[in-house]
């Protein structure tokens, strides 16, 4: 197979990674943008979403699509409720102080991780996708007979991977509509701009914080539910999503939704392509170097606003 088809395969894998990463990183970005809380436990909410998706799907008999659809709704809901309770019991008690919330979410990270280990065990858990048809992909080239459509052996993807990419796009559009077109989104934006002024106008800021923290965790869990039929649910799977989400949020700009999505596409596509042609380690090194350059030359991120 020529270089072009390999590049297409790598790009599809990169798009898949970018889709899941965008959902996870947007959740982290919203939490920081509204609450100014660096949620170190965000990767564990991703992991918990994957494990709960396996648990829900494993309880349902019949066609795998039934269990998957239930997991798609129930796992993010459960993770969001757990995060909201954690906000009420922990973050509210430390008054959302930036330094203390970092320590608190580190503790929350280990609580979630060890509770998952004790409850569900250390085994990696597979989840059967609702559909997974193999789709051959065409390639185009100029041959002896001019422009030709060819079907190289091995050039293909699955219907489920394309579904994940499409679902992530729809969900991200929904998040944008929620933030920009609803009363809840208005409350969140008002709280982000000025907490004291929002309180003066009768907005219950603590309730908004609880909803935002739960919503951010639910987005991470939703990304995990989508990707777990491709990967496997495991109690140690939260590390990479947390690291990559921080990289994306820093590059895109802290609290910038559009910047987060663009950075997720950039990091996801580059990671997919570099990992296929070289090694995943090189992809992580390049991403880390990119963060360093952004912090040096544009500390507010590519789309962030410079503080006055």
C-alpha positions in Angstrom: 0.0 0.0 0.0 1.3 3.5 -0.9 1.9 6.2 1.6 -1.4 8.0 0.9 -3.7 5.2 2.2 -1.5 4.8 5.3 -1.9 8.6 5.9 -5.7 8.2 5.5 -5.8 5.4 8.1 -3.7 7.4 10.5 -5.9 10.4 10.0 -9.0 8.4 10.8 -7.5 7.1 14.0 -6.4 10.7 14.8 -9.9 12.0 14.2 -11.3 9.3 16.6 -8.9 10.3 19.3 -9.6 14.0 18.7 -13.3 13.4 19.1 -13.0 11.6 22.5 -10.3 14.0 23.7 -12.5 17.0 22.8 -15.3 15.8 24.9 -13.0 15.1 27.9 -11.1 18.4 27.6 -14.2 20.5 27.1 -15.5 19.2 30.4 -12.2 20.2 32.1 -12.2 23.6 30.4 -15.7 24.4 31.5 -14.9 23.5 35.1 -11.9 25.7 35.1 -13.5 28.5 33.1 -16.5 28.9 35.4 -15.2 27.7 38.8 -11.4 28.4 38.4 -10.8 24.9 39.8 -8.0 22.7 38.4 -9.7 19.3 38.6 -6.9 16.8 39.0 -9.5 14.0 39.4 -10.9 14.7 35.9 -9.2 11.6 34.4 -10.7 9.4 37.1 -14.2 10.6 36.2 -13.3 9.4 32.7 -12.2 6.1 34.0 -15.3 5.7 36.2 -17.5 6.4 33.2 -15.9 3.6 31.3 -16.1 1.1 34.2 -19.7 2.0 34.9 -20.5 1.6 31.2 -19.1 -1.9 31.3 -21.1 -2.6 34.5 -24.4 -1.3 33.1 -23.9 -3.2 29.8 -23.0 -6.4 31.6 -26.3 -6.3 33.5 -28.4 -6.2 30.3 -29.2 -9.4 28.4 -30.0 -9.4 24.7 -28.6 -7.4 21.9 -25.4 -5.4 22.8 -27.0 -2.2 21.5 -29.5 -2.3 24.4 -26.9 -2.3 27.0 -24.8 0.2 25.2 -27.6 2.7 24.9 -28.5 2.4 28.6 -24.8 2.8 29.5 -24.6 5.9 27.2 -27.3 7.6 29.3 -26.8 6.1 32.8 -23.0 6.1 33.2 -22.5 9.9 32.5 -25.5 10.6 34.7 -24.1 8.5 37.6 -20.7 10.1 37.2 -22.2 13.6 37.1 -24.1 12.9 40.3 -21.0 11.6 42.0 -19.1 14.7 41.0 -21.9 17.0 42.2 -21.9 15.3 45.5 -18.0 15.6 45.7 -18.4 19.3 45.0 -20.9 19.7 47.8 -18.9 17.6 50.3 -15.3 18.6 49.4 -14.9 21.6 47.2 -17.5 23.7 48.8 -15.9 23.0 52.2 -12.6 24.5 51.1 -14.4 27.5 49.6 -13.1 26.7 46.1 -9.7 28.1 47.0 -7.3 27.4 44.1 -4.5 25.8 46.1 -6.7 23.8 48.4 -8.9 22.5 45.6 -5.9 21.0 43.8 -5.0 19.1 47.0 -8.7 18.1 47.4 -9.0 16.8 43.9 -5.8 14.8 44.2 -7.3 13.1 47.2 -10.5 12.6 45.2 -8.5 11.0 42.4 -7.2 8.3 44.8 -10.5 7.8 46.4 -12.3 7.1 43.1 -9.4 5.0 41.8 -9.1 2.7 44.9 -12.9 2.5 45.3 -13.2 1.3 41.7 -10.4 -1.2 42.3 -12.0 -2.6 45.4 -15.5 -2.7 43.9 -14.9 -3.9 40.3 -11.4 -5.5 40.6 -8.2 -5.0 38.6 -9.2 -6.7 35.4 -9.6 -4.9 32.1 -13.3 -5.1 31.0 -14.4 -5.2 27.3 -17.6 -3.7 26.2 -19.2 -5.1 23.0 -20.0 -2.3 20.5 -23.7 -2.0 19.3 -22.5 -2.4 15.7 -19.1 -2.8 14.2 -19.3 -3.5 10.5 -16.0 -3.4 8.6 -16.1 -0.7 5.9 -13.6 -0.8 3.0 -12.4 2.6 2.0 -11.5 3.6 -1.6 -8.3 5.4 -2.7 -7.8 7.6 -5.7 -4.8 7.7 -7.9 -3.6 8.4 -11.5 -2.6 5.2 -13.2 -1.9 4.2 -16.7 -5.5 4.7 -17.6 -5.8 8.1 -16.0 -7.8 8.8 -12.8 -8.7 5.5 -11.1 -10.6 4.4 -8.0 -8.8 1.5 -6.2 -9.6 -0.5 -3.1 -6.3 -1.3 -1.4 -6.3 -4.3 0.8 -6.5 -3.4 4.4 -7.7 0.2 3.9 -10.8 0.4 5.9 -12.4 1.4 9.2 -15.5 0.3 11.2 -18.9 1.8 11.3 -18.6 2.2 15.1 -15.5 4.4 14.9 -17.3 6.7 12.4 -20.2 6.8 14.8 -18.0 8.0 17.6 -16.6 10.8 15.5 -20.1 11.9 14.4 -21.6 11.5 18.0 -18.8 13.7 19.4 -19.5 16.4 16.9 -23.2 16.4 17.7 -22.6 16.5 21.5 -20.1 19.4 21.2 -22.7 21.3 19.2 -25.2 20.6 21.9 -22.8 21.8 24.6 -22.3 25.1 22.6 -26.0 25.6 22.3 -26.4 24.9 26.0 -23.8 27.5 26.9 -24.9 30.1 24.5 -28.7 29.7 24.1 -30.1 28.6 27.5 -30.8 30.3 30.8 -28.4 27.8 32.5 -25.7 28.8 30.1 -26.4 32.4 30.8 -26.0 31.7 34.6 -22.7 29.9 33.9 -21.3 32.7 31.8 -22.4 35.3 34.3 -20.7 33.4 37.1 -17.6 33.0 35.1 -17.4 36.7 34.4 -18.0 38.0 37.9 -19.1 35.8 40.8 -20.0 38.7 43.1 -22.1 40.5 40.5 -23.9 37.2 39.7 -24.7 36.7 43.3 -26.0 40.3 43.6 -28.4 39.5 40.7 -29.8 36.5 42.6 -27.9 33.7 40.9 -27.2 30.8 43.3 -23.4 30.6 42.6 -22.8 27.5 44.7 -25.6 25.6 42.9 -24.1 26.7 39.6 -20.7 25.4 40.7 -22.2 22.1 41.7 -24.0 21.7 38.3 -20.8 22.8 36.4 -18.6 20.3 38.2 -21.1 17.5 37.6 -21.5 18.5 34.0 -17.8 18.6 33.3 -17.4 15.1 34.9 -20.4 13.8 32.9 -18.8 15.0 29.6 -15.6 13.1 30.5 -17.7 10.0 31.3 -19.6 10.4 28.0 -16.3 10.3 26.1 -15.3 7.2 28.0 -18.5 5.4 27.2 -18.1 6.1 23.5 -14.5 4.9 23.4 -14.7 1.9 25.8 -16.0 -0.5 23.0 -12.7 0.2 21.2 -10.5 0.2 24.3 -11.2 -1.7 27.6 -12.4 -0.4 30.9 -9.7 -0.4 33.6 -9.2 1.3 36.9 -5.9 2.8 35.8 -7.0 4.2 32.5 -7.5 7.8 33.7 -3.9 8.9 33.5 -3.6 9.5 29.8 -7.0 11.4 29.4 -6.0 13.7 32.3 -2.6 14.5 30.8 -3.9 15.0 27.3 -6.8 17.1 28.5 -4.5 19.4 30.4 -2.3 19.7 27.3 -5.3 20.6 25.2 -6.7 23.1 27.7 -3.3 24.8 28.1 -2.7 25.0 24.3 -6.3 26.1 23.5 -6.5 28.6 26.3 -7.9 28.1 29.8 -11.6 28.4 29.8 -11.9 28.8 26.0 -14.4 26.3 24.6 -13.5 27.0 20.9 -9.8 26.9 21.7 -10.2 23.6 23.5 -11.9 22.0 20.5 -9.3 23.3 18.1 -6.4 22.1 20.3 -8.1 18.7 20.7 -8.2 18.3 17.0 -4.6 19.4 16.7 -3.3 17.1 19.4 -5.6 14.2 18.5 -4.7 14.2 14.8 -1.0 14.7 15.3 -1.0 11.9 18.0 -2.8 9.5 15.7 -0.6 10.2 12.7 2.7 10.2 14.6 1.8 7.1 16.6 1.1 5.1 13.4 4.3 6.1 11.6 6.6 6.3 14.6 5.7 5.7 18.3 3.1 6.9 20.8 6.0 8.0 23.0 7.2 10.5 20.3 3.7 11.9 20.0 3.5 12.5 23.7 7.0 14.2 23.7 6.0 16.5 20.8 2.7 17.4 22.6 4.6 18.3 25.8 7.1 20.4 23.9 4.2 22.2 22.2 2.8 23.0 25.6 6.2 24.4 26.7 6.4 26.7 23.6 2.8 27.9 24.2 3.6 28.7 27.9 6.7 30.6 26.9 5.5 32.6 23.9 1.7 32.8 24.5 0.9 31.9 28.2 -2.8 32.6 27.8 -3.1 29.9 25.1 -3.9 30.1 21.4 -7.4 31.4 22.0 -7.2 32.7 25.5 -7.4 36.3 26.5 -4.5 38.1 28.0 -5.3 39.2 31.5 -5.2 42.9 32.2 
